[in-house]
Amino acid sequence: MKRQPGKAAIYLVLFLMSLSLHIQFPIFTPFAIAIGASSFFVSILLSSSSITNLFGHVIAGPFIDRIGKKPFIVLPLFLSSIFMAAHATAHDPLQLLVFRILNGFILAFMGPACFALLAAYARNRRQEGKNMAIHGLTVTLANIIAPFIGGRLADVFDYRGTYLFVGGALFIAALLALAFVKDVDPIIVHTRESTSLRAILSNKKLLPLFFVGFALMFGHGALIYELPFLTVEKGLSSTQTGILFSFMGFGSLVSLSFFWLNRFSATGRIVIGMVLTGLLYYQMAAEILPVGMTFDLFGMGLTFGLIFPAITSLLAQKVGHSQYGSAFGILSAVFSLGAILSTLTSGLVRHLMSPYFLAFIVTTLGAVYLIYDHMKNKKLESPLYN
């Protein structure tokens, strides 16, 4: 009985957190440019939080396994509410960079804790997949409406007022997490903090999964970097850019609503999703088919909703229960690394070639590596059914 209220609480907290953070997606780039940031410095700003995420994720994992998950959900939310509101006080790009770095580091502890707690709520593999899918569904619902809300808030209250709103929403999420989120597992103490982390890093069977995670977020980072430039270069309003982001969220919502997909192998879902994602990036770069950006983003959302729960579910299947914190910490660090390299390279090459083409190459390599590894290791699950 304890698990159900705990799951409901964490889904609600994740919804509010995702809503708050994604509100800034359509406004961050134009806000940074408005206070003097160049296009390359925008890429540094976007990647800075990912860099601090990377180190924070690796540090967080073993502590989550030792201390428990709830403290690493509640405290980061309280601190993030302060740092997000502080964005409203930035008057030059360097100040904005400091706030991004601080916020990125403290939120790095929250992601692995949430994934580990949701995995701990499950009693079997099917429930693990379902929990991750519901997590994705909850976050996606927030992602659909958040960019639109962010664009409207920016148009009405300007960028600074929007960041004050985000800080307040995160503070409410922190209060809810403090009151209702529950740990369900006893605290597991290890004699050495690095034991579980070292075991995960030395597990060669996890390398393909981590590379797929890197490739997925590399492409996603290129999308997050490039799309807001439509506001600056094509004269779109923040609201219009936010609506484009919402199409991607709506695509994810559709695929995540198909819970019957959990009957299929996580490996098969990842491979199919990565191949389709690569093709979509190629379409966005070359514009071969006469379809609009809304179609591309809706399709991208469909594939993202297929891949992401499969990655987290497969990782939970491949590691021990006591290593959830470390495993999801490393996976989150890999996600951050993909976003870091993506935004930096996008800022460097966007005047020479489309960042979407780089995303196509990396995403396709991820799919090929996973297929190769599956064919090489016959003991892995069937590509179609568990």
N, C-alpha and C positions, 0 to 999 in steps of 0.2 A: 504493500500500500504506500510505502514511503517513496517509491520510485516515481509514481505517476504525478503527484504534486510537484516533485522536484523537476521532472521533465517539463511540465507545463510552465514552471517558473523560469527555467533557463531559456525556453523558447521565447517567452515574452521579453526577457532581458535582451536576448540576441536580436529580436525584432527591433526594439528601441535603439540598441546600439548601432545596428546596421543602418537604420533609418537616419540616425543622427550623422553618422560618418559619411554616408553617401549623398546627403544633401549638398555637400560641398563639391561634389564631382564637377558639375557644370560651371562652377564659379571660381574654383581655385586658380586655374590658369589665367583667366582674364583679370582676376584680382591681383595676382602676382605681376602681370604685365603692367597693370595700372599703377603699381607702386615702384616701377622701374626695372623689373626683371627682364632679361633678354630671353630668347627662345631656348638657348642652351642652359641658362641659369634655371629656367623652368624645369628642365630635365633633371638638374641637380636637386632642386627642391623636391620634385616628385620621388626621386630615388633616395633622398636623404633619410626619409622615414623608413624606407625598405632596408637601408643599410643598418640602421639601429635596430629594426625588427630582426634582422638576421642574427646579430649578436645576442639580442634579448631572448630569442627563441631557443638558442642553444643553451644559454644560461638557465632558462626557466625550466626545461624538461626535468632534470634530476630533482630540483626543489619541489616541483609539483608532485613527483612520485613520493617524496619524503614527507612533506608537510601536509599536503591535501590540495584540493582543487579550488574550493570556494575562496580562500584568501586571494588567489591570483585572478579571480574574476571581479571581486568587489573593489579592492584597492585600485587596480588600474582604471576602473570606470570613474572613481572619484577624482583621481589625478587627471585623467583625460578631460573631464569636464572643465577643469581649470585651464588646461593648456589650449583647448579648443576655443574657449572664450577669449583667451589671451591673443588669439589670432587677430581679433578685432582691433587690437592696439598697435599692430605692426604698421610702420610707416616707411620701411625700406626692405628690400629683399633679404638682407642679412638677419633682421629681426624675425622675419617669417621663417627663415631657415632654422633658427634656434628653436622656435616653437614646434616646428615639424620634427626635429630631431628628438626633443624631449617627449613629445606625444608618441612618436613611433616606438621609442624604447619601452615606455611603460605599457603600451598596448600589446607589445610582443609577448608579455606574460599571459595575456588573456586567451589568445587563440588556442594554444595547446591545452590549456586548462579546460576550456569548453569542449574540445574534441575528446579529451580523455574522460571527462565526466559523462558525456553522451555515450561513449563506448562502454563505460562501466555500468550504465543503466541497462544494457542489453544482456539477455540471457543466452543468446545463440547468434549465429552468423546472420540469420534472416532478420533478427531484431536489430543487429548492428547496422545492416544496410538500410532498414526502415528508419532508424533514428537519424542516420546521416542524411537520408532523403528528406525527412521532415525538417531537419535543420536547414538544409538547402532551400526547401520550400518557404520556410519562415523568413529566412534572410532575403530570398528573392522577392517575396511580397513587399518587403521594405524597400528593396532596390528599385522596384517598379515605380513606386510613388515618390521615392526620395528625390531623384533628380528633378522631377517636375516641381516638387515643393521647393527645392533649392533654387531653381530658376525663378519661380514666382516670388519667393522671399527676396531674392537679389534685385528683381525688377522693382519691388515695392519698397523694401527697407534698405537697400544697397548691400554690398558685400559684408561690411562690418556688422550690421544688424543681424545678418544671417548667421555669422559665427557666434554671436551671443546666444542666439536661439539654439544652436547646436550644443553649446556648453550646458545650457539649462536642461536640454533633453537627456544628455548623458548623465547629469546629476540625478535626474529622476530614475534612470535605469540603474544607477548605483544603489539608490535607496531600495529599489525593488529586489535587487540581487542580495543585498544585506539581509532583507527580511525573509525571503522565500526560497532562495537557492540552497539546496542541501547536498552535502557529500554523502554518498551511499556506501563507500568502502572504508574499511579501517585503514589508518595511516600505516604505510609500509616503510620501515626504516632499513636502509642499507648501510653496511659498514663503511663503504666508500662511496662518495657522491658520484664519482665518475663511472661506477661499475656498469649501470644500465646504459648510460650514454655510450660507453666504449663498445658494449655488446651490440648496440644498434648500428654504430658506425662500421663495425667489422663484419656485419652480416651482408655478404655479397649478393644475396638473393633480393635484397631491397634496392640495389642500385638502379635497376630499370624503372622501378616505381618512382624513385626520387628524381630520375632524369625526366620522366614523363611530367612530374609535378613542376619541374623547372621549365620545361618546354611550354606547358600550359600557361604558366604565369608570365613567361617571356612574351607570348603572343598577347595576353590580356594587358600587360603593361604597355605594349605598343598601342593598343586600342585606347587605353585610358589617356595616354599621352597625346595621341594624334587627334582624337575626336573633338576635344574642346577647342582646338585651333580653328574649327569652323566658325566659332563665335567671333574670332579676331579677323580671320582672312576672308570669310564669306558674308560677314555682316549679320549672322544669325543672332537672335536674342538668346539670353541665358535660358529662357523658357523653352525655346525651340531645341537647343542643345540638350536640355534635360529630357525632353520628350524622346529624342533619339536614344539616349541611355535607357529610357523606360522600355523601349521596344526590345532591347536585349534582355532586360529583366522579365518581360512578359514571355519571351521564348523559353527562358529557364523555368518559369512557372509551369508552362505546359508540359515539359519533359519531366519535371520533378513530380507532377501530379500523377504520372503513370507509375504507381507503386508496384505494379506487376513486373516492371523491369528488374526488380530485385531478385526475381526468379532466375535471371540470366547471370552468367559468370561476370564478376567484376572486371576480369581481364578482357573479356570480349567487349564489354561496354566501353572500356577505355580505348581499345584499339579502334573500334568503329567511330567513336566520338572524335578521336584525334585526327583520323583520316579526313572526316568531314570538316573539322575545324581548319585543317590545312588548306583544303579546297576553298573554303570561304575566305581565308586570308588572301589566297591567290586571286580570287574574284575581286576583292576589294582593292588589290594592287593593280590588276590589269583591266578590270571592268570589261570582261569578255561578254558577259550576258547583259542584256538591257534591263537590269533590275536596279531599283534604288537602294540607298543606304538603309532604309527601314527594313527591307527584305534581308539584307546581309546581317544586320544586327539581330533581327529576330532569329535567323538561323544560328548565329553565334550563341545566342542565349540557349537555344535548344541543345546544342552540343555541350555547352558548359554545364548545363543541368544534368546531362547524361554522364559526363566525365567526373565531375568533382565528388559526388557521393561515392562513386565507384572507387576512386583513389583512397579516400579515407576509410572506407569499409574494407578494402583489400589490405591496407596497412594494419588495421585492427586484427585481421585474421592471421597475419604473419608474425606478430610479436606477442610476447607474454603479457599477461594482465598487469604485472607490476612494472612493465616498461612503457605503458601507454604515454605517460608524461614525456619521457625522453623521445619516444618515437614520433609523437605528434609535434614535439618541439623541433626536431630535425626536419620533419616534413615542412613545417611552417617556415623554417630557415631557408629551405630550398625554394619555397614559393617566393620569399623575399629576394633571394639571389636572382631569380628569374626576372622579377620586377625591376631590380636595380640595373642589371645589364641591359634590359630592354629600354628603359627610359633614357639611359645614358647614350646608348647607340642610336636610339631614335633621334635624340637631339643633335647628334653629330652628323647623321646621314640624311636627314629628311629633305635637305636641299639638293641632294644628289640622287636619291632613290626613295621609293616609298618604304616606310617602316613596316608596312603590311607585308611586303615581300620577304623581309627578314623573318617576320613572324611565321610566314608560310614555310620557310626553310627549316627553322628550328622545330616547329610543331610536327612537320613531316618526319624529321629525324627521330623525334620522340616516339612516333608510331612505329617506325621501322625498327628501332632498337627493341621495343617491347615485343614486336612480332618475332624478331630474331631470337630473343631470349626465350620466348615461349616454345619455339620450335626446337631450340637447343636443349631445353630441359623438359623432357617428356613427363616428368612427375608433376608438373604444374597442372592446374585445373583445366578442364575442357574449355575451349574458346566460346562455347555456347551455353552450356548448362553446368550448374554446380553439382 
